[in-house]
């Protein structure tokens, strides 16, 4: 990947429970499109993926443990109120 390429962060949001989970980060647009294409149909009706631009590559390898991702997700104005972080169990 070159430094000019944009990166994205993918957050899963459950509107009913007001919970979010960081699912992927450091994704190229192509990787993001593949992920959404593969997993969007498996979401419950009250859940959605939110794709955010990343200003730079995050150094934490595991997106679920990345503080920069959590901080970015919490600054979203798409949430009705401050959501709880739901850690995914792999």
Buried (B, 14 or more C-beta within 10 A) or exposed (E): EEEEEEBBBBBBBBBEEBBBBBBBBBBEEEBBEEBBEEBEEEEEEEBBBBBBEBEEEBEEEEBBEBEBBBEBBEEBEEBEEEBEEBEEEE
